[in-house]
């Protein structure tokens, strides 16, 4: 073997050794890196919401505004209600008395006895009693002043009777029930409440009911079954002609009590110039009225219908 050949072979062996050492070093480094990566904990999955896809607006379309916080517009606050009592009617030299007979609609015979009193009266008829249609027809034939005696929820759980307006009703149900009651007493000039100490103490419910009366151009007479009533004040606030009773004649069916209440009625009429009483077709009441009305007229009192003593 020549010297040149030996040199070439030695050079080739050196290059091969270098290549092998380099490859071994690379493999060693790769093994270390792989070991480190395998020792790392796996990444935690992302459970957040996926980003919304971007949508390019149509050519010429305005860019949608950025979303802001949701807000609810505040509901309008109703103006404060001024609680008022009916002022004296005045405007007349003679003291005037209005007597409203409640709870009609159960008998026709009451009407003949009341007609014998020979003074103007106001007849308040319950809308859904056994003889309501016949009573209303007869009163209209006589051209009497009629009220719809509207049953309303009372405090304490007393039953107002069929067709009652209840606080559990929605505004739509209250309005519809009011219209049905008015339709059952056609020709009524106005309304007074039957019970109602619960409903008329609630401004929202009372406003719904009285708004129906305003639509039909009726007046409202507040029976004042509770000191908390808002009936008269709300009616005037809504622009309805309105009034309120000053005396209950017969909350007790006792002749002495009814006589004392009639005396209180005369005193209120003298002081105010006019006063409204509510009574019922009880035999005790009818006997007292038959005896006392002629005497009151002799003293200068004038008997009128409820509408004559309204405000507005």
Secondary structure by P-SEA (a helix, b strand, c coil): ccaaaaaaaaaaaaaaaaaaaaaaaaaaaaaaaaaaaaacccbbbbcccccccccccccccccccccccccccccccccbbbbbccccccccccbbbbbbbccccccaaaaaaaaacccbbbbbbccccccaaaaaaaaaaaccbbbcbbbbbbccccccccccccccccaaaaaaaaaaaaaacccccbbbbcccccccccaaaaaaaaaaaaaabbbbbccccccccaaaaaaaaacccbbbbcccccccccaaaaaaaaaaaaaaaaaccbbbbbbcccaaaaaaaaacaaaaaaabbbbbcccccccc
